[in-house]
Amino acid sequence: MSRPQRLIELLAALQARPRTTAEELAEELGVSTRTVLRDVRALVDAGIPVFTERGKYGGISLLPGDQADLSKLTTGEADLLRAVGLDLERARQLGGEAAARSALRKLTSRRRPPPARDELPLALTDVIAIDNRPWFGDAAPLPDVAGLVRDVRTGRRLRIAYRRSGTASAREFVVDPYGLVQRGGRWYLVADRDGEPRLFALTRLQRWSVLDEGRRLRPGADLAGTARELGEALESRERVMVTARVDAASLDIARRILGARLRAAGDREEDGRVEITVAYDGVDAVRQLLQFGEHIEVVAPEAARRLVQRLAAGIARTHTG
């Protein structure tokens, strides 16, 4: 693989996953880690927002919000970059300077013009710090997301080994994949299983293999529509709306812990509390709120309030004496 081709493949790999390492990229591209780091530097010098971080939880990633998107390129622009990489002089020699500049503008586009060099006295690493460790525990490991993307792009069926939530072992079955979606910071495989759409969390996808058969999707279905359909179905399961009053000082941590389940938060009241609304798929899930201890009061529905009373009484008995 030539260096120009490798730069495009490197950019595609970075676009496909939120974070990776030089070692993983080197294995994927068939080069040394030193070569990968040189190529990353070439992307940075071209204005593509690649960020590297050292340490156990470090890695290489594209900055969100300003992410280079290869899908913006025309076929001609993509072919030219594969031939010349980021070398505008070589593109000029081949008569493709205008197309190369257009491609680079698309890959480094911003909502406003970039500042001049002399207006950037600080390095990117001076103003950005990325800590990929999750709150309250370690993140579950992801499989090779870029490798899965490549296999899905073959348009064939997959045999996957998948462990459902709450189970100890994985089961194997055949799926018809639409593609991958990232939602809430988590990656999912969107696929039909026995003609029904499903979301498969990649953290529980243990392995997969590509079959010789072409995928058999539902007529008229695509990735975007199916992902939206599954997301709406999941959210519609949250039929219990719990009203609670939480200390205003605990509201930020409540947002972090409850995430999308926190549907509304009112203004601070005279007693220093804020009324919040939390969505659950059943009353029993209100147990999650016990971690706020005395800093929260469940107000409604009455079934949720009674459950908290019983649970709190049980905790008090356990800790008496």
C-alpha positions in Angstrom: 0.0 0.0 0.0 1.4 3.4 -1.0 1.7 6.2 1.5 -1.1 8.3 -0.1 -3.4 5.3 0.0 -2.3 4.6 3.6 -3.2 8.2 4.7 -6.7 7.8 3.4 -7.1 4.4 5.0 -5.7 5.8 8.3 -8.2 8.7 8.1 -11.0 6.2 7.4 -10.0 4.1 10.4 -10.0 7.1 12.7 -13.4 8.2 11.4 -14.8 4.7 12.1 -14.0 4.6 15.8 -13.8 7.2 18.6 -10.4 6.1 19.8 -7.6 3.7 18.8 -3.9 3.2 19.3 -0.9 3.4 17.1 -0.3 -0.3 17.6 -3.8 -1.2 16.5 -3.5 1.0 13.4 0.0 -0.4 12.6 -1.4 -3.9 12.7 -4.4 -3.0 10.5 -2.3 -1.1 8.0 0.6 -3.5 7.9 3.3 -0.9 8.9 5.3 0.0 12.0 4.0 2.2 14.8 6.6 4.8 13.9 5.2 5.0 10.4 1.7 5.4 11.8 2.9 8.3 14.1 4.6 9.9 11.1 1.3 9.6 9.1 -0.7 11.1 12.0 1.7 14.0 12.0 1.1 14.5 8.3 -2.7 14.6 8.9 -2.2 17.2 11.7 0.1 19.3 9.5 -2.6 19.3 6.8 -5.1 20.8 9.3 -7.1 17.6 10.0 -8.0 17.6 13.7 -6.3 14.4 14.9 -5.4 14.3 18.6 -3.0 11.9 20.4 -2.9 11.2 24.1 -0.3 9.2 26.0 -0.8 6.8 28.8 -2.9 3.7 29.7 -6.2 5.3 28.6 -4.6 7.3 25.7 -4.9 6.8 22.0 -5.4 8.5 18.7 -8.8 10.1 17.8 -10.5 12.7 15.6 -11.8 15.6 17.6 -15.7 15.6 17.7 -17.5 18.5 16.1 -14.8 19.1 13.6 -14.4 15.6 12.3 -13.0 15.0 8.9 -15.7 13.2 6.8 -14.5 11.2 3.8 -18.1 11.0 2.6 -17.9 14.7 1.7 -15.5 13.9 -1.1 -16.5 13.3 -4.7 -15.3 10.1 -6.3 -12.7 12.1 -8.3 -11.4 13.9 -5.2 -11.2 10.6 -3.2 -9.3 8.9 -6.1 -6.9 11.9 -6.4 -6.1 11.8 -2.6 -5.4 8.1 -2.9 -2.9 8.9 -5.6 -1.1 11.9 -4.1 -2.1 11.9 -0.5 -1.8 15.4 1.0 0.9 16.5 -1.4 -0.5 19.5 -3.2 2.7 19.9 -5.3 2.3 16.4 -6.6 -1.4 17.1 -7.3 -0.3 20.2 -9.3 2.1 18.2 -11.4 -0.7 15.8 -12.2 -3.1 18.7 -13.1 -5.3 18.1 -10.1 -4.4 20.9 -7.7 -7.9 22.4 -7.7 -9.5 19.1 -6.9 -6.9 18.4 -4.2 -7.5 21.8 -2.6 -11.2 21.2 -2.7 -10.8 17.8 -1.0 -8.6 19.3 1.7 -11.1 22.1 2.3 -13.8 19.6 2.8 -11.7 17.5 5.2 -10.7 20.5 7.3 -13.9 22.6 7.0 -15.0 24.7 9.9 -18.0 26.9 10.4 -15.7 29.9 10.3 -12.4 30.5 8.5 -9.3 29.1 10.4 -7.2 31.7 12.2 -3.8 32.6 10.8 -0.8 30.7 12.0 0.5 33.6 14.1 -2.8 33.7 16.0 -2.3 30.1 17.3 0.5 30.5 20.0 -0.7 27.5 21.9 -0.4 23.9 20.8 -3.5 21.7 20.5 -2.2 19.6 23.4 -2.0 22.7 25.6 -5.8 23.4 25.3 -7.3 19.9 25.0 -7.1 17.1 27.6 -9.0 13.9 26.9 -9.6 11.3 29.7 -11.3 8.3 28.2 -11.9 6.6 31.5 -15.6 6.2 32.3 -17.2 7.6 35.4 -17.8 5.1 38.2 -16.0 2.1 36.7 -14.0 0.8 33.7 -15.4 0.8 30.2 -16.3 -2.5 28.6 -13.9 -3.3 25.8 -15.0 -2.9 22.2 -14.3 -5.3 19.4 -12.5 -4.1 16.2 -15.1 -1.6 15.1 -13.3 -0.7 11.9 -13.0 -4.4 11.0 -16.7 -4.9 11.6 -17.5 -1.9 9.4 -15.4 -3.4 6.6 -17.2 -6.8 6.9 -20.6 -5.1 6.9 -19.7 -3.2 3.8 -19.4 -6.5 1.9 -23.2 -6.7 2.0 -23.2 -10.2 3.3 -24.9 -11.9 6.3 -23.0 -12.3 9.5 -22.9 -15.1 12.1 -22.4 -13.5 15.5 -21.8 -14.7 19.0 -23.7 -12.3 21.3 -24.3 -12.2 25.0 -27.6 -10.7 26.0 -27.8 -8.3 28.9 -28.0 -10.2 32.2 -26.9 -13.5 30.8 -23.5 -15.3 31.4 -22.8 -16.8 28.0 -23.2 -15.9 24.4 -25.4 -17.4 21.8 -24.8 -17.7 18.0 -27.2 -16.7 15.4 -27.3 -15.2 11.8 -28.2 -11.6 11.2 -28.7 -9.3 8.2 -26.7 -6.2 9.0 -27.6 -2.6 8.1 -24.6 -1.0 9.7 -23.3 0.6 12.9 -24.7 3.4 15.0 -23.2 5.3 17.9 -25.7 6.6 20.4 -25.1 7.9 23.9 -21.4 7.3 23.5 -22.0 3.6 22.8 -21.6 1.6 19.6 -24.4 -0.7 18.3 -24.7 -3.1 15.4 -28.1 -2.6 13.7 -29.3 -5.8 12.0 -32.4 -7.9 11.3 -32.7 -11.2 13.1 -35.3 -13.5 11.6 -36.8 -10.5 9.8 -37.0 -8.4 12.9 -34.8 -5.3 13.6 -32.5 -5.5 16.5 -29.8 -3.4 18.3 -26.7 -5.3 19.4 -24.3 -3.6 21.8 -20.8 -4.0 20.6 -19.5 -4.4 24.1 -21.4 -7.7 24.2 -20.5 -8.8 20.7 -17.9 -11.5 21.3 -17.1 -12.5 17.7 -18.5 -12.6 14.2 -17.9 -14.2 10.8 -18.9 -13.2 7.3 -21.1 -15.7 5.4 -21.3 -16.4 1.7 -24.9 -15.3 1.5 -26.0 -11.7 0.7 -27.9 -9.9 3.4 -31.7 -10.0 3.3 -33.0 -6.7 4.5 -36.7 -5.8 4.9 -38.0 -4.1 1.8 -37.5 -0.3 1.9 -35.5 -0.4 5.2 -32.2 1.3 5.6 -29.7 2.0 8.4 -30.9 5.5 9.4 -34.6 4.6 9.5 -34.1 1.3 11.3 -31.9 2.9 14.0 -34.5 5.6 14.5 -37.3 3.0 14.7 -35.4 1.0 17.3 -34.5 4.0 19.3 -38.1 5.2 19.5 -39.3 1.7 20.4 -36.7 1.6 23.2 -37.7 5.0 24.6 -41.4 4.2 24.4 -40.9 1.3 26.9 -40.2 4.0 29.5 -43.9 4.2 30.7 -43.3 5.2 34.3 -42.6 8.9 34.9 -41.2 9.4 38.5 -41.4 12.8 40.1 -38.8 13.5 42.8 -37.2 16.4 44.6 -33.4 16.5 44.8 -31.0 18.9 46.5 -30.0 21.5 44.1 -26.3 20.8 44.8 -26.9 17.2 43.7 -28.5 18.1 40.3 -25.3 18.0 38.3 -24.4 14.5 39.5 -28.0 13.5 38.9 -27.7 14.5 35.3 -24.5 12.5 35.0 -25.9 9.3 36.6 -29.4 9.4 35.2 -28.4 10.5 31.7 -31.3 10.5 29.2 -33.7 9.2 31.8 -33.7 12.6 33.4 -36.5 14.2 31.3 -37.1 17.5 33.2 -35.6 19.6 36.0 -37.4 22.6 37.5 -36.1 25.7 39.2 -34.5 25.8 42.6 -37.2 26.1 45.3 -37.1 28.0 48.6 -36.0 24.8 50.5 -33.0 24.4 48.2 -34.5 21.5 46.2 -35.3 21.0 42.6 -38.2 18.9 41.2 -37.1 16.4 38.5 -38.9 13.9 36.3 -37.2 10.6 35.6 -38.4 8.0 33.0 -38.3 4.3 33.8 -39.7 1.2 32.2 -41.1 0.0 35.5 -41.7 1.1 39.0 -39.0 -1.3 40.3 -36.3 0.7 38.5 -36.8 3.5 41.0 -34.2 1.6 43.1 -31.6 3.5 41.2 -32.6 6.7 43.1 -31.6 5.1 46.4 -28.0 6.0 45.7 -28.9 9.7 46.4 -29.7 8.8 50.0 -31.2 11.6 52.0 -30.6 14.1 49.2 -33.7 13.0 47.3 -37.4 12.5 48.0 -39.6 10.4 45.6 -42.9 12.2 45.3 -44.9 10.3 42.7 -46.3 7.9 41.6 -47.5 6.5 45.0 -46.3 3.0 44.1 -42.7 4.3 43.6 -42.9 6.2 46.9 -44.1 3.1 48.8 -41.3 1.0 47.2 -38.7 3.4 48.3 -40.2 3.4 51.8 -40.0 -0.4 52.0 -36.5 -0.5 50.6 -35.3 2.2 53.0 -36.8 0.4 55.9 -35.1 -2.8 54.9 -31.8 -1.1 54.6 -32.3 0.4 58.1 -33.0 -3.0 59.6 -29.9 -4.5 58.0 -27.7 -1.8 59.5 -29.3 -1.6 62.9 -27.0 -2.9 65.7 
